[in-house]
């Protein structure tokens, strides 16, 4: 049995999908709902998928063959069998362990499965580590969309145990869903038609300017072509305008100097700046890298919390009382310099306040706060490790630039499966 799985370009859009190079403006009149962890995210996504009438577009970095992945497969197959067009885009690294049988069942039911930069293992090791499809987007019937940091895996559920992730996503309805729908279509290489509800910008507008108001949402993204720093620039601008409060909850925190400087400058001018970071990391290097920055930030009044109950996987932030962002982008070299990411910016006071309350509860009840005069014992090994980690992370994008670039075109890719 041969299952056709399409192969998506990692750095360049296909020639027929020039609509990828788009900027999306602010859209008003949207409804946004914060979804915290898999317990709230998965039921609402699966309910929307079961109600789909015409089309499902789904992108994810990770899909495992666990209870969440198996339920997703069943829901997608049922949708395809009742005539819904289903397009699923998976990352070749994050979904590299999916079995041919799993993919075959989807394809045989009529689901269009696409794999982003798949690669066979070399000596039992996957080597396609960089420039990943890291987005997590679901769009159903161009009417409801989900975006955030939650993958389709059971480790986003509390019953997974101590390694269950703390994470956030967003459900969106309203005019901005047309932008998310258009973006998802363009990124999948599908034919994109001009439709009411989205506009193509020939000139790039500021990715952060809008009149303050409830229900204002904007899609922003980073790629490796024309939108390399849109998400980072949105953070920098929002921080530069902060007057009251800033809260950033981010799993992998090692931003560039410009963003670090804006965080520090906000604290210096009296803004209450809180960072919520991993205290129980799923990647030890991430914790070591973040801690090399503590001294720089603490001395200027930044409050740093480490979430210690379980691994933090969130990628959310808020500034003052009306600006927020939720998405897939960490604030580290992978997300800011290499991966394909997508966030939404939100200008909605009620949503901002709700997000603030949830993060404040997390900080007060489930985190340890770093003391302002925190000092580490300056053991030689600690200095050496800290020095190496800092400079490796600092120059990581440049180092990966020496590796062969991933630039495959959109072409058929086949997974072989032989029935017995």
N, C-alpha and C positions, 0 to 999 in steps of 0.2 A: 504494500500500500504506500502510495506517495502522497504526502500532504503538502500543498502549496502554501508557503508562508512568505509574504513579501518582505523585501530587504530595503530599509530606508536609509537614505543618506544622512550622515551625521553632521557635516559641516555646511554643506551646500544644499539649497532647495533644488528639487528636480526642475528641469527647464520648463515643464508645463505648469509649474506651480509658483510662478513669480509673485503671486499674491501673498507669499509668506512674508515678504518685506513690507509689513504694514505697521502703522502706528494706530492705536485705538484711543479715542478720546473719552472724556468723562461722560457718563450717561446718568441721567437723573431718574428718580421714580422707581428705584429698585428696592427689593426686600432682601435682607441678608440675615442669615441665622448662623450663629457659631455652633459648630459640632465638635464636642470634646471627646476624643478617644473613640475607639471602635464601637463601644456600646451605643453611642448615639449616631455615629457615622454610617456604619454598615446597614442597620435597619432602614434608614431613610434612603440610602442609595439603592438598596435592593427593592424597596417599595416603588421607587421611581422607575427602575428597570422593568419591574413586572407590569407597570402601567403603560409602558412605551407602546405607541401606536405606529410610528413611522421609522424612527432612527435612533440608534445609540452609538455615540462616539466615546471611546474610553481609552485613556492613556495612563499607564502606571509604570513606575520604576521597578517595583517588585510585585510578583504574583507567585505565591507558593501553593503547592498541592496539599494544603491543610484544610481545616473545616471551612475557613473563609473562602479560600480559592475554589474549593469544590462546590460551595454554594453559588459563588459567582458563575462558575462554569454552567451549572444547571440552569440558572436564571437566564444567562445569555443564550443558551441552546433553546430554551423554551421560547424566548423572544424571537429568535431567528426562525424557528419552526412555524410561528404564527404570522410570518411575513415581514417582521421588522428588519430593516437594514442595520446590521451590527458590524462595526469596525473597531477592532481592538489593537492598540499599538503598545508593544511591550519592549522593554530595554533588554538588549542581548546579554548584558552582564547581570543585571538584577534578576532577570528571569531565565538565566542560563541553565538552571537545573530542572526546568519543566520537561516532563517526559514527552516523547513523540506521541504516546497514546493520548495524553491530555490535549495536545494540539490537534491531533487527528479528530477527536470527538467534536471539538469546536468547528473545525473546517468542514467536516462531513454534514454538520447541521446548517451550514451556510454562513457561519461567522467568518468575516474577513480578518485574518490574523496577520499582523505585521510585526516583524522583529527588527529592532534598531541595532545595527552594527553587531550581529551575532558573530561569534568566533569559536572555533573548536579549541579545546584545551591543548596546551603544549606541556608535555610531561605531566599531565594530570592537573595543570594549573591554568586558570583562565587569565589571559593577558590583556583583554580589552577593557582596562580599568578606567580610562580617562575619556572625557567628552561624552558623558552619558546622557541619555534621555531620562531626566530626573523629575519631569512633571508628573502631577497626579490630577487629571482632569476627567470629569464625566459630564457629557451633555446629552440630555434626553429630549427628543422631539423639538430641539431648538427652543424649549420652553423652561427647562430647569437645568441648572448646572451645579456641579460640585467641584471645588478646587481647594488644595491645601497640601498637607504633608503626609497624609495617611495612605499607606500602601494597602494592597489586598493580601493581608497576611494575619494570622492569628496572634502574632506578637503585639498587635494593637488592642488586644482585649485583656481586661484585668485578670481573667482566670488563666492566662498564660503563665503567670507566676512572677517571680522577682524581676524577670527580664522584660515584662510587658512595658510597652512604650507609653509615655505621656505625650499626647499630640493633639493637633487642632486642624480643622478644615472648615469650609464654609459652604452653605447651600445658598444659591442665588436664584431669584426669579426677577423678571423685569427686563427692560431694554438691553442691559449689558449682556444678557444671555446670547443675543444675536452676535455680539463680538466674540464671545467664547466659542460659539458654534462655528463661526467663520474661521477663527484661528485653528480650531481642532481639525476642521476640514482641510485647510491649507497645509497644516503640518503633516497630515496623513498622506498628502500627495493626491487627494481626491480633487475632482473638478470643482472649482469654486465659482458660484454664480453671484453676481451682484444682487443684493436683496435689500429690501427695506429694513432698516434697523441697524445697519452698519455703514460706515463711510470710509473710503480709502483716502488717506492723507498723502498728497504728493510731497508736501514739505513736513518735516518732523516738528510737531508742536512740543512745547514743554511737557514732560511726562508727569508734572505734578500740579499744574495750575488749574484751579477751578474756584468758583465761588463757593463759600462754605454753605453746606446745606445737607439735610438728611437724604439718604438714599442715593448719594452720588458715588458711583463705582467706576473704576478704570482698570482695564487689563493691561499689565506690562509684562514683558518677558525678556529673557536674554538668549541670544544664540551666538554662534561663532562667525557671523557675517556682519550684519549691520546694527545689531542691538546688543553689543557686548557688555555694556555697562548701564543699561537703563534701570535695572533694579537697584544697583548701588547708588546711582545718581538720585533716584527717588528718596532713598534713605538719607543721603547727605543733605538734600534740600530740606526735607522735613525737619531734620535735626537742627539745621542752621536757623530755622524759624521758630523753634521751640521756646515757649515762654513759661510753662508751668510744670509739666511732667513729661517724662519719657520712660517707657517700659519696653524692654526688648527681651523676649524669651527665644533663645536660639540654641539649637543643639550643638552646632559646630561653629565656634566663634573664633575666627582669626582674620578679621577684615584688614584691608589695606590702610595705610597711614591716613589718607584723607578722611575716611569714615571714622577712624579712631580719634582723630583730631576734633571732628565735630561732636563726638560723644563727650570728649573731655571739655571742649569749649562750652557746651551747654551746661555742664555741671559747674564750671567756673563762673558763669553769669547767674547762677542761683537756681537753675532748673533742677528739680529732683529727678535724677537719672538712676534707674534701677536696671540691672542686667540679671537675668535668670539664666543660669548655664548648668551644664551637666556636673553633678557631683558623683553620680554613679554611671560612668560612661560605658557605652557599648564599644567604643573605640578609644583605647587608652591614650593614643597620640593626640586625640582631640582635647582631652582634659589637660595634658601636659602643655600643649600649645597655648590654650586659653590662659593657663596660669602664668605663662611668661609675660602676659599683658597686665596682670593684676596690679603690680606696683605702679605702673604708668597711670592707671585709671583711678585707683583708690586715693592717691595723694591729692587729687583734685576734686574729691568729693563724690565720685561715682559709687553707688551702693551695689555690691555684687552679692548675689545669692547663688548658692549651689543647691540644685534640686537633688535630694538624696534618696527618695523612696524607690525610684526605678529609673531606667534611662529616659532622659528627656529627648524628644524627637521633634519638638515644635519649631515653627518658623513664623513667629508672629511678633508684631510690635505695635505700639501706639504712641502718639505724640499729642500733648495737650488734651483737649476734650472732644476732638472731632475727627482726627486723622488716625487711621489704622491700616495695617497690611496683614494679609494672610496668604500663604502660598507654599511653594516647594523649595524656595531658595534659602539655604543656610548663608551665614556670613563668614565664609571660609574660601580659600583659593579654588577649591573644586567648583563650588556653586557660582562664585563671582567671576571666574576666569575660564572655566572649561565646560561645565554642564549646560544642558538646555533646560531652562527653568521658566516658571510662570507664577506670578503673584497677582493679586488684585489689591488696589488701593481703595480705601473706603472713607468717605466723608459723611459720617452718620453719628450723631451724638449718642443716641441710645445704644448703638452697637459698641461704640468706643467705651462707654461706661460699663456695659456688660463684660466686655473683654478685660477692662481694668479690674473689675471686681473678681473675676475668675483668677487673674494673674496675682492679684494682691492676696487672695486666699492661699494660693500656691506658695507664695513667698513667705507668708506669715506662719503657715502651719506645716509645711513640708520641706522647707529649705533651711540650710544653715547660712548665716550671713558672715561674710568675711570682715574681720575687724579693720577699721580704718588704718591702724598702725601695724597691720600684719607684716611680720618679718619671718623669713625662713632662715633656718640654719644654713649657713653658706658652706656646706660641705663641698669638697672638690668634685665629687661625682654629680651632685645636684647642679653645680655651676656648669659642668661639662655637658650634661644631658640637656639642661635648659638652653645653653648656647646652641647646641646642635639642632634641637627641635625648633627653636626660633628661626634660625637661618634656613633650615630646610623648608619650613612652611613659608617663610618670607619669599623665597625664590622658587617655590614649587611650580607656578605657572611657566616660568622661564625654562625650568628643567624639563618639564613635559614637552615643551616646544622642540626639544632636541629629538624627541621620539618621532617615528613615522606618523604622519597625520592620517586620521581616519576620514577618507573622502569617497566612500563607495556611492554609487548611483542607485537610484530606485530600480531594482531589477528583481526578477523572480528568485526566490531562495527556497530550496526544497529540503524538507525533513524526511528521511527515508524511514519507513516502518514496514517490516515484513510480518505478515500474519503467519501464525503457526497452527 
